[in-house]
């Protein structure tokens, strides 16, 4: 599945929700259903700077398929749901696909306009860190 197909899937999950309380609940449900990170991965090196909540993101490069696989978790439900969606969309893609991706689902489900400024900044910090991992792997692997 491409990055855009994954984004479209998330957009369709939110499309039928009219009320923002329902959308927040959907984000919380995503957080609670997301794969949990191992405790030993919740270290300062994996902590996202710029988030009010604690958000950890770990990235691993698989040399066999040339793709990056992310894991993410937060100590709060809203940030947790956002990181779960970002992991769903970006995980399992090449560094170039991740770097070049246009994460339009963020606008289309209304996240930008309905998040507080601090949560919005945190979300942007998550995206930036995930892209930085892709740039680092691309450079390190000489891709």
C-alpha positions as CSV (number, residue, x, y, z in Angstrom):
1,X,0.0,0.0,0.0
2,X,1.3,3.4,-0.9
3,X,1.6,6.4,1.5
4,X,-1.3,8.1,-0.2
5,X,-3.5,4.9,-0.1
6,X,-2.8,4.7,3.7
7,X,-3.7,8.4,4.1
8,X,-6.9,7.9,2.1
9,X,-7.8,5.0,4.4
10,X,-7.4,7.2,7.5
11,X,-9.4,10.0,5.8
12,X,-12.3,7.5,5.1
13,X,-12.2,6.5,8.8
14,X,-12.9,10.1,9.8
15,X,-15.2,11.1,6.9
16,X,-18.4,9.9,8.5
17,X,-17.6,11.6,11.9
18,X,-19.3,15.0,11.9
19,X,-18.7,16.1,15.5
20,X,-15.2,16.9,16.7
21,X,-15.8,15.0,20.0
22,X,-16.3,11.9,17.8
23,X,-13.1,12.6,15.9
24,X,-11.2,13.1,19.2
25,X,-12.6,9.7,20.3
26,X,-11.4,8.1,17.0
27,X,-7.9,9.5,17.7
28,X,-8.0,8.2,21.3
29,X,-9.2,4.8,20.0
30,X,-6.2,4.8,17.6
31,X,-3.9,5.5,20.4
32,X,-5.3,2.6,22.5
33,X,-5.3,0.1,19.6
34,X,-1.7,1.0,18.5
35,X,1.2,-1.3,19.0
36,X,2.9,-0.6,22.2
37,X,6.7,0.0,22.3
38,X,9.0,-2.0,24.4
39,X,9.9,-0.2,27.6
40,X,13.6,-0.3,26.7
41,X,12.8,1.7,23.6
42,X,11.3,4.5,25.7
43,X,14.7,6.2,26.1
44,X,15.7,9.9,25.8
45,X,17.2,9.2,22.3
46,X,13.7,8.3,21.0
47,X,11.9,11.1,22.7
48,X,10.5,13.8,20.3
49,X,11.6,17.3,21.2
50,X,8.9,19.9,21.0
51,X,6.0,17.8,22.3
52,X,4.2,18.8,25.4
53,X,3.4,15.1,26.0
54,X,6.1,12.4,26.0
55,X,6.2,10.9,22.5
56,X,8.7,8.3,21.6
57,X,9.5,7.3,18.0
58,X,11.9,4.6,17.0
59,X,12.9,3.9,13.4
60,X,14.7,0.9,12.0
61,X,16.0,0.5,8.5
62,X,15.6,-2.9,6.9
63,X,18.4,-3.4,4.4
64,X,16.6,-6.4,2.7
65,X,13.7,-4.4,1.5
66,X,15.2,-0.9,1.7
67,X,12.3,0.4,3.9
68,X,12.0,2.1,7.2
69,X,9.8,0.7,10.0
70,X,8.6,3.0,12.7
71,X,7.2,2.4,16.2
72,X,5.6,5.2,18.2
73,X,3.9,5.7,21.5
74,X,2.9,8.6,23.8
75,X,1.9,8.9,27.4
76,X,-1.3,10.8,26.3
77,X,-4.1,9.6,24.1
78,X,-4.4,12.5,21.6
79,X,-0.6,12.6,20.9
80,X,-0.6,8.8,21.0
81,X,-3.3,8.7,18.3
82,X,-1.5,11.1,16.2
83,X,1.8,9.2,16.4
84,X,-0.1,5.9,15.6
85,X,-1.5,7.5,12.5
86,X,1.9,8.8,11.4
87,X,3.4,5.4,12.0
88,X,0.6,3.7,10.0
89,X,1.2,6.1,7.0
90,X,5.0,6.2,6.9
91,X,6.1,2.8,8.2
92,X,7.2,0.3,5.5
93,X,8.3,2.8,2.9
94,X,11.7,3.8,1.5
95,X,13.6,6.9,2.7
96,X,12.8,8.8,-0.5
97,X,9.0,8.0,-0.3
98,X,9.0,9.3,3.3
99,X,11.0,12.4,2.5
100,X,8.9,13.3,-0.5
101,X,5.5,12.5,1.0
102,X,2.8,15.1,1.2
103,X,1.0,14.3,4.5
104,X,-2.4,15.7,3.3
105,X,-4.4,13.6,5.7
106,X,-3.5,16.0,8.5
107,X,-5.5,18.8,6.8
108,X,-8.2,16.6,5.4
109,X,-9.3,15.1,8.7
110,X,-9.1,18.6,10.3
111,X,-6.3,18.0,12.7
112,X,-4.5,21.3,12.0
113,X,-7.5,23.4,12.7
114,X,-8.7,21.5,15.7
115,X,-5.5,20.9,17.7
116,X,-4.3,23.4,20.3
117,X,-1.1,25.2,19.2
118,X,1.0,23.1,21.5
119,X,-0.4,19.8,20.1
120,X,-0.1,21.1,16.6
121,X,3.6,22.0,17.3
122,X,4.1,18.5,18.7
123,X,2.6,16.9,15.7
124,X,4.9,18.9,13.4
125,X,7.8,17.8,15.6
126,X,6.8,14.2,15.1
127,X,6.6,14.6,11.3
128,X,10.0,16.4,11.3
129,X,11.7,13.7,13.4
130,X,10.3,10.9,11.2
131,X,11.5,12.6,8.1
132,X,14.9,13.2,9.7
133,X,15.2,9.5,10.4
134,X,14.6,8.9,6.7
135,X,17.2,11.5,5.7
136,X,19.7,9.9,8.1
137,X,19.1,6.4,6.8
138,X,19.4,7.6,3.2
139,X,22.7,9.3,4.0
140,X,24.1,6.4,6.1
141,X,23.1,3.7,3.6
142,X,24.4,5.8,0.7
143,X,21.1,5.6,-1.1
